[in-house]
Amino acid sequence: MLTIGIDVGGTSVRAGVVDERGVLLDSARAATPGGEKALEDAIAGVVERLRRRHDVGAVGLAVAAFVRPDRRSVMFAPHLAWRSAPVADRICSRVGLPVTLEHDANAATVAEHRFGAARGASVVTLVAIGTGIGVGLLLDGTTFRGAHGVAPELGHLCVVPDGRACPCGKRGCWERYCSGTALAATTVELLAGYHGRPTSLAREAAADPGSITGRRVAAAAREGDPVAVRAVAELARWLGQGLALVADVYDPEVIVIGGGVSESAPLFLDEAREHYAAALTGASHRPLARVRTAQLGDETAIVGAATLAREEHGTAR
């Protein structure tokens, strides 16, 4: 059967109809609103748009949140409105279809293991870099969730004591230095001390600092903007440092880089690999994990959520 996968992120709600081969057949999206009801309205809205065009049997939600072990409720979401919310049951009652709930990075990891860059690997870590950082871990093909369903939440490891404030309530989290949001913040900081030739990026920031986004910085870096190039180099440094931490703890066979920022991987991934190899404990005496970009691109969590919904509810029809 066809299923709908939905990636519920801090910026957008992106949905897609996916078949059993992991192929995305159709898509819909909406901006992520504030407030629980508005967010659930947006999710129900994209489901209904896709249902009008396809016969679907279940819905999978991939959410940037702490998900309870029974995968029915969200405990906490740094970038979303839900707090102790029975999300799966609420959406099920709204759309009249079975609903599976999963952490977005876990869903993405499953998709890359089934269909993409980590196919056949036994120990896989996926680092999804977007508004923040999500991490998924597969051990012998099984998702590792920890004792309470929230592992591995590595995006909120403190890498800079008393550093940038994070929506999770802490300061100095890895995702505050290695994400689309972080890329924009680093650029604004660098522009504050920039005294070189005025560039279009500098003029935009002077007129409206809020207009500087990670996507805009990546585009400027491709054009050779000096500040954007420095900001991307900082992202690469923090990514490499973080991947070394990941490999020191989990020793994965493959590390997959996913999320929206991975679309700009040619700008930073080779440099990040160098930082990773330099920072890894005993790097010259051990195999290095293969660091790859997600083959399914920005659709990885959508495909994973739809696949999990099919596996959980496929016999219901």
Secondary structure, DSSP 4 states (H G I P E B T S, - for coil): -EEEEEEE-SSEEEEEEE-TTS-EEEEEEEE--SSHHHHHHHHHHHHHHHHTTS-EEEEEEEESSEE-TTSS-EEE-TTSS-EEE-HHHHHHHHHSS-EEEEEHHHHHHHHHHHHSTTTT-SEEEEEEESSSEEEEEEETTEE---SSS----GGGSBSSTT-SB-TTS-BSBGGGTSSHHHHHHHHHHHHHT--SS--HHHHHHHH-GGG--HHHHHHHHHTT-HHHHHHHHHHHHHHHHHHHHHHHHH--SEEEEESGGGGGHHHHHHHHHHHHHHHSTTGGGSPPPEEEE-TTGGGHHHHHHHHHHHHHHGGG-
